[in-house]
């Protein structure tokens, strides 16, 4: 029987990748996305191995492992910890001594390291049941990769080789030219020109790096070698230093690959080989793909891409962190990526300037191919964390340089622990029936953890943490009675969105909850509240409609921004007024979002629910499901406010859609009795009168006939 492995990891792509890898080697794998689900899975099945992330939603990995260790069968269960947040020997040592964990893998880790840890963790009999290599029977051969570029563009061929991690040689030919690219596990390692023009010597000659005499010597050596490219000759002749030689060689190979994106006809074929040879300079494939689309992505394909994804929401994906530093982004692309947050569609993010718009669409093709962005039919709230430290972009780095340096502090395990939810309590009770083992000692932060290089001279980690907490509490008190402009140090008269945005990102970074994981629960809660208020202020003033409504309300009802429930009430009113403005503009999507926010902040607002029902219905009036949802919202609105004219009017609209004109007229009449000047009800009544006149004419026609 194959060993059973439970993987508890919140990052979906990594979770699935680990499952596919281990399942392909004969193991039976179960997945859980958070600590609670992990404990539920553990309670239902006897596992041979637990692979556990530490930073998990709902219940962190330390608490999960403590509960597992308190059961009889879990006291000796092999565990492999995988973590990108807690790195270094002190953490590995604590995990080994206090939690009985022998294998501690720091992200990113290799498949080989994982497999060795799995095999070492399992008993010999279990390891034998799941051999390292695939079963002896050979899998069916993959279909050959060959065809014509007219049917499959070169970029699609290249991406297929990359994503399937193929090793071997890809040949592309047209009109007497032939280029061959060597691949190793999906990465291009070298390019050779078997036929046609354009060798490395010609490239250097056109770049002015070599003389004609030096080029002739190179050509003579190349012909004498039977066409084999003697590129190293330029180092031997003293034309290039060794480092410059490699840089120029890589640039030439990448430019040749980029040129293949423009081949619209020809043939391609891939010859598989277990380990294709590497060239003298590794190729930057993300750059090749990016520049290839930038130079050769046709207008027709641009239009097709835009039509397909214009109304989809864009969010960052794990590939963003893998590839962003390998690309030379234009300003339009950088601004575009900076604005991607999971809550905006491509339509929202597309620049107004036609040239910038074209750059963004070309760049988008790269971002999707490299899985830097993902598409969603609905807004996305979760953003994958960076798996490694990343230096800030130029603009943020400049802002950070002006601010006093704040050292990042090493995090310990003890503050990860949280209160157990009701769902966990039930699971833990079931686990305890198996009988507890010896209690596990508390895992303390490592005293020997190194102080980060950015720490202030002479300041201990505890001193730095206290200073951060003091700054947070001071800022928390400072913004209690501030309006959305004052929070960022501005007034309506001095408002500048560019500076506002920079200030928002600066403060969000400074007071991020990640900085206070070692602090008390009260401090952490204040950090989260500060971030919520910053985000609400930014979202309100970054939208033209909501900013206008906020400016209208601010001096009349709220000279300063109140705190607590009063603040929510004001924001609900801003959202409600914004929703009404969007309804006037027939922007159903904007109306639905604003009115949903208003209803969420003020659940007793019957008018907000009524208008939300209408916006929801108008977004997709042909859908029966949407009609049912809209009717439910109108019913709730009338329960909250029995004299709600909007609810009766919109009920009339839904009944007209169902061609129930008599019932619709009755509902619209109720609306007009409550508000005789309600324009929507007057408009719908006019439609009913027109319908009556048509019916009357039809009846007269039939009588006369």
N, C-alpha and C positions, 0 to 999 in steps of 0.2 A: 504494500500500500504506500502511495506517495506521501511524504511528510506534508503536514498541513501548516501553512504559514499565515499569520495575521499581520497585515500592514496597516498601521494607523498613521495617516499622513494627510494634511489638509490641502496640499497643492495637487490639484486633480491630474495635471499632465504628468507630474513625477510619479504620482500614485499608479496611474495606468501603465506608465513605462516600466516601473518595477514589477508590476504584475505580469506584463507580457514577457519580460525577460526571464523571470523565474518560472512562469508556467511553461515557457518554451524549453525549459530544462527539467521538466517532469514534476515540479512541485505543484501542490494544490494551494491556491492563494485566495484569501478572503481580504476584502478592502473595507476600511472604515475612514470617513472624512473628518471625524473629530473624536474627542475623548469619550464622550457619552456613548456614541455609536460603537466605539472600540470596546468599551466594557460590555455593552450588550452582546456584541459578537463573541467576546470571550466567554460570557456566561452560557452561550448556546452551543458551543463547539469546543472540543478538546484539541488544542493546537500544540504543535511540536516546537514552534518558534514564534516569537513576537518581534516585529520590526517597528520601531516606535519613534516618531518625531517628538520633540519636546514642546515646541510652541504650537499648541493646538487650540482651535475654538472650543468654547463651552467648558472644557476641562483640560488643563494642560497635561503634558506627558508625564511629569513627575508624579502628579496625583494618580494618574492612571496606573503607573507602575507600582506605586505604594499599595493601591487597592488589590492589584493582581498578586503582589507578594504576600498579602494577608490571607490568601486562600491556600488550601493545602496543595493543590496541584500547581499553583502559580509560584510557590516558594522556590522551586528549582527550575522554573521554565527558562530556557535560554532566551536572552533578549539582546537585540542589536539596536543601539540608539543611533539615529541619524539626525544631525542638527546643523543648521547654518548660522544659528544665533549664539551658541555657546561653544566656543572653540578654545583649544589649548589643553595642555597636559593637566593643569589643575582640575578641569572639569572631568576629564577622562578618569583621573585618579579618584575623584569623589564618587563618580558613577560606579567604579569598580569596587571600592571599599564599602560604600553605604547602600548600594542598590543591587549589587551582585551582577553588574554588567561587564562582560569581558570584551565586547566589541563595540567601539564608539567611532562612528564614521562621520567626518565633518563634510558638509556640503561645500562645493560639489565633489563627489567621489566617483570613482570609475566602476563600471560593471564588474570588472575583474576583482576589485577590492570587495565589493558586495558579495560576490560569489564565494570568495575565499572565507569571508566572515560567516556566511551561511553554512558552508561545509564544515567549518571548524566548530560551529555552535551545535550542530546536530550530531546525534550519536552515529557511530560507524554504520550501523544497520540501516539507519534512516538515510544517510548520505548515499549508501549503495543503492537505495531505492530510487534515488534521483541523480543519475550520473551527470557529470559536468557537461559532457557533450550530448548532443541530440541523439536519439535512438539510432541504431545502426542502419535501419532502413532509410534509404536516401529519399528525401522529399521530391515531389514532382518538380521537374525543371521549370524555371520561370520562362515565360514566352520571350523570344528574342526581341531585343530593342533595336529595331531597324525600320526605316521607312523614308518617306519624302518630306522635306521641309514645307512643301505646299500644304500638306495635311496636318503637320504637327510642327509649330514654330520651334526654333532652336532653344528658346528660353524654357519651353515646356520639357524638352528633352533633358536639358541641363538640370532642371529642378527635379525631374524624376530620378536621375542618377544620384543627385544629392540626397533626396529624402529616403531612397531605398538603400543608401550607403553602399553603393555598388563599387567594386574594385575591378579595374581593367582598363580598356582603351576605347575611347569614343572617337570615331573618325567622321568627319564632315567634308563633303566634296561637292564641287560645282564647277563647270566650265574649265576643267583642267587643273583646278586648285584642290588641294587636299590638306586638311589640318587634322592632327591627331592629338587628343588630350589624354594624359595619363591620370587615372583616378585611384585613390586609395580610401576605401570606406566612405565614398561619396564626396571626397575633397579633391579638387584638381591639383595635381602635383607638378605637372609639366606639360608643355605644349611643343610639338614639333611640326614643321612644315615639310611635308613629304614632296609636294609638288607646288609649282606656282611661285609668285613673287612674294617678297616681304619677309626676309630673314632678319636676324638680330643685327647683323652688320649694317644692313640698309637702314634700320631704325636708328642706330647710333650715328650714321652718316648724316641723316636728315636732321638729327638733333644737334649736330655740330660737335659731337663728342670725339670723333675720329677724323683723320685726314683721308683723302682719296687714296693715297699710297697705302695707308694702313688697311683701308677697306679691301684693296686689291690683294694684299697679302692674306687677309682673312678668306677671301673668295678662293684663292689658289689652294689654301689648306682645306677648305670645305669640299672642293671638287676632288682633291686628292684622297679625301676620306670617304668618297662615295656618297657625298651628300650629307654626311653626319655633321652636325653643327658644332664647330670647335670654338664655342663662345669664350672659353677660358683664355684664348689666345690674346684677348684684349688686356688681360691682366699681365700676361707674360711680356707683351710689348710695351707695357707701362702706360697704356692709354687710360686705364681706370685703376683706381685703388680697389682693393678687394671688396670693401663695404659698398662703394659706389657701383661696382660691377654687379653685385647682387641686387641692389636697388633698381638699376637700369634694366636688368634682366627680368625682374618681376614686373616692372612697369610695362615692358614690351609684351610679355606673355599675357598680362591682363588686358592690354589694349587689343591684342589679337582676338582674345575671347570676346571682348565687348563688340568688336566688329562683326562677329558671327551672329549677333542679335539682329543685324540688318540683312542677313541672308534670307530671302523670302522663297528661294527655290534651291533645289539640290537634294542630296541624299545623306543619310546618316546611318551609322551602324555601331553597335557596342559589342566588343569582344571581352567577355568576362575573363578575369585572371585573378587568382587568389591574392596576390600582393603585387600590384603594379608599382613600377619603379618610381622613386621620387626624383624630382629635378633639383638643380642647384639652388632654386629660390621658390619658396612656397607661395602659392597664389592666394590672394585675398578674395575669396569667392563672394562674400556679401558686397564688396565694392564692385566687382564685375557685374553682378546682377543689377545693382543700383544704377551704375553708369550705362549698362546695356539698355535698360528701360528708359532712362533719361534721354538717350540719343535715338533710340529706334522703336519706341512704343508708338504704334501707328494711331492716328486720330480715330479710326474706326474702333480699335480695341479700347481706346480711352473712353469713347462714348458708351460702348457696351458695358465696361466696368462701372461707369457712373450710374447707368440705368439700373444695374443689378443691385447696387449697394447704397444708393443715395439716401434711402430712408432707414437704413440699418444703423444701430448704435455702435460706436467704435470704442474699444477699451484696450488698454495695454495687455500684452501677452508675455509669457516668459521669454520668448525670443527677443523681446525689446532689449533686455539687459545683456543678452549674448552678443547682439550685433550693432547696437547704436554707436559704439565708439569706433566701429570699423568703417563707418560711412562718412562721406563728406557731404553733409546736408546743406542745401540752400537755405536762405533765410526764411522763405515761404514754408519749406518743409519743417524747419525747426519750430516755427511759430505754430504750425499745424499740430505737430506731435505734442507740443507743450500744452495745447488746449484739449487734447484727448483725455477724457476722464470717465468715460462710460455712460455719461448722461446726455451726450450730444450725438446727433446723426451726422453722416457725411454732409448732408444738406446744410446743417447748421455750421459745419466747420469749413466749408468751401469758401475761399477768399472771393471777394467781389472783383478784384482785378483779374482780367482774363489770363494774363501771363502767369500770375501766381497760381491761379486755378489749374492751369495746365501742368505746372510743376508739381502741384500737390497730387493730382491724379496719377501722374507718372510715378511719383514717390510712393503713393498708396499701393500700387501694384507690387513694388518691392517689399513694403512693410507686410503685406499679406502673404507673399510668397515665403518670406523669411520668418513668418509667424511672429512678427513683432507686434502686430495688432490682431485682434479678433473681432468678429462681427456678431451682433446679437439683435434679435427682433425687439428686445425689451431693454430698458436701461440696466446697466451693470454697476453694482455698488462695490464689489470686491476687486481690488487691484493686487496682482501678485507682487510680493515683496522682492526687493533686490536680493539675489542669493550671495552677493559679495559687496564689499564697499565700493562705491562709485564716486569719483570726483565730480563736483558740481559742474554744470554747464557754465559757459563763460559769463553770462549775465548774472547768474546767482553767485558765482564765485567772486565777482566784483563787489556785489552787495555784502557778501560774507567778509571780504577783506576789510571793509569799513567798520565792521562790528567787532567787538572784543571776542577773541577766540574762546570757545567753550569746549573743554575736553570731553570726548565721549567716554563714558564710564563703563567698565566691565560689569556685566550683569551676573548675578548669582542665581542659584536655583530657588532659594527659600521664598522669594516674593512671587514666584509663579503660582504658588498654591492659592486656590480660591474656594469660596463656599460651594458646597455641592448643591446642585439643583434638585427639584423633586424627582425628575426623571432619573437622576443618578442614584438617589436614595433607594429606589426600587431595585435597581441593578445590584447595588452594593449588598442589600439584604439577601438577594439570591446568591451572591458570591460567598457571603459569610457562612452559608449553610454547609459549605464544604469544609469549614474549620479553619481558623486562623493559624498562621505560622508565627514565629517570633516577631515582635514589632520591629519596624525598621527605624533606625535613628534618623533624626532630621538632617537633611543635607545642607550644609552651611556653605556660603560663598567662600571661594578659595582665598586665603589670606595672602598667598604668594602670587596672585594674579598680577601681571605686570601693569604698571601705570601707563596709559597711552602717552605717546610722544608729545601730544598737543597739550598735556596737562601743564598748569601754571607751576613755575618753580616754587618748591616748598609747600604747595597745597596738596593735602591728602585727598583721596577720593571722596571721603565723607564730607570734607570741607566744600568740595566742588558741588556735591549733591545738595548740600544745604543751601549753597548760594543759588543754585537753579530753583530750588523750592521757594526761596525768599522772593526771587524775581517773579515766579509764577503767581504767588499770593499777592504781591504788590500790583501786578498787572490785572489780576482778577478783581481786586477792589477798585482799581482805577477805572475800569470800563463798566462798572455796574450801572452808572447813571449817564452813560455816553450814548449818543446816537450812532448810526452806522458810519457816518463820516468821521466823527470824533474818535471812534475806536482805532482808526488808521491814521489819526493825527491830521485830519483835513476838515474842511468845511464845505458846504455846497458850492460856495463861490470859488474855492481853490481846488475843487475836485479834478483830478487827472487820472484817467483809468490806468495808464501805464504805471504811474507811481503807486496807485492803489493796489494794483495786481502784485507788484514787487513787494510792497509792504505786507500784503496778505500772505504770500509765500514765505517771507522772512519770519513772520510771527508764527505761522503754522509749523514751520520747522523748529523754531526755538522752543515752543511749548507743546510739542508732540508728546503724546502719552508714552512713546517709546523711551523718552528721556526720564520717565518717572516710574519705571517698572520696579525699581528698588525702593520706592517711597511708600508711604502709608496709603490705605485705600481712599482716605479723604483727599490727599494730594492728587492721586490719580484721577479721582472723580472731578476735581476742579480743572485739571488739565483737559479732560474730555469736554467739560462744559465750555471752557474757553475756546476750544477748537470748533464746537458747535456754533457758538456765537459769531466767531470769525467767518465760518462758512456761510451762515445765514446772511450776514452783512454783505459778503462778497457776492453771493448769488443774487441778492436783491438789487444791488447797485450795478451789476454787470449786465443786467437785462434792461433794455431801453424802456419797455413798458412798465415793469415793476419799479424801476427807479423813478419814473415820472409819478406813479401813484404814491410812492413813498415820500417824494418831495412835496406832493399835495397834502398829505396827511401830517407830515412832520410838524410844521409850525402851528397847525390848527388844533390838533388834539394832543400831540406829544412833543412838547418843547425839548424834552430830554428823553432818552431811551430808557423806559422803566425796566425793572428786572422781573424775573420769575414769570408768573401767570400774566401779568400785565404786558410783558414783552411779547409773549405768545399771542396775546389778543391783538396787539398792534400788527404783528407779522401776519396774522390770519386776515386782518382787514386789508393789508397791502396785497396779499395774494388774491383775496376775493375781488378787489377793485381791478387788479391786473387781469383776472379771469374774465370779468365783464368787458374789459377793453379788448381782449382777444376775441370774445364772442362778436363784438361789433365789427372786428376785422375779418370775421369768419375764419380765424386761425384756430381750428378745432383742437389741434394737438396742443398748442400753447394754452388754450382755455382749459383743457382737461387737466393739464399738469398743475396750473395755478389754482384751479378750483379744488383739486384733490388735496393740495397742500393746505388750502384754507379750511376744508372740512376736517383734515387731520388735526390741525391746530385748534380748531373750535368745533368739536363734534356736535354741538347743539345748534349750529347754524343751519336752519332749514333752507334758507335761501341758497346757501352755498351748495347744498346737496341737490336742490332742484336744478340749478344752472349746470352743475356737474353732470347730472343725468342727461341734459340736453346736449352738452358738448360730447359726451360719450356716444350718444345716439348718432349725432351728425358725423362723427368720424367714420362710422360704418353702418349706415342706416339700412342696408340690405340684410344684415345679419340678424337672424332670429335670436341668437344668444345675446347680442348687444341690446335688442329691444327688451328682452326679459330683465337684463341688468338695469337698464334705464328705468323700467317700471318699478323695480325694487327700490331704487334710489328715490324715486318720486313718492312712493308710499312712506318711506322713512322720513322724507322731508315734511310730509303732511302730518305725520305723528308728532314731529317736533314743533311744527307751526301750522295748525289747522287752517289759518287764514293766509296761506302762502299763494299769492296770485300766480307766481311763476310756475309752481308745481301743477296747478290746474291747467294753465296754458300749454305746458309741455305735454301733459297727458292728452290734451286735445290733438297735439301734433302727432303723437304716437298712434292715436285712434284714426286719424286721417290716413296715416301710412297703411293701416289695416282696412281702409275704405269703410270704416264705421262712422259715417258722417253725422248721424243723429246723436250718437254718444259723444262724438267730438264737439258738436255744437253745445251740448249741455255743459261739458267741462270748460269750454272757452267762455261761456256765459258766466260761469262762476268766477273765472279770472277777471272778467270785465266788471263784475259787480264789486269786486275788491279793489280793482284799479282800472277805472274806465279809460285811462290813457296808456295802458300797457301795449306797446307797439306790436309786439309779437302776436298777442292775442287778436288784435285788430286785423293784422295781416292774414292770420289763419281763418278768421271769420269771413274775410273777403273771398278766400279760396272756396269756402263752403257755399257762399252765395253764388259764386260762379258755377259751382257744381250743380246747384239747384236749378239755375237758369238753363244749363245744358240738358238736364233731365227733363225740364218742362218742355223745351223745344223738341226733344226727342219724342215725348209723349204726344205732343200736338201733331208731330209729323206722322206718327203711327195712326192717330185718330183720323187724320185727313186721308191717309192712304186707304 
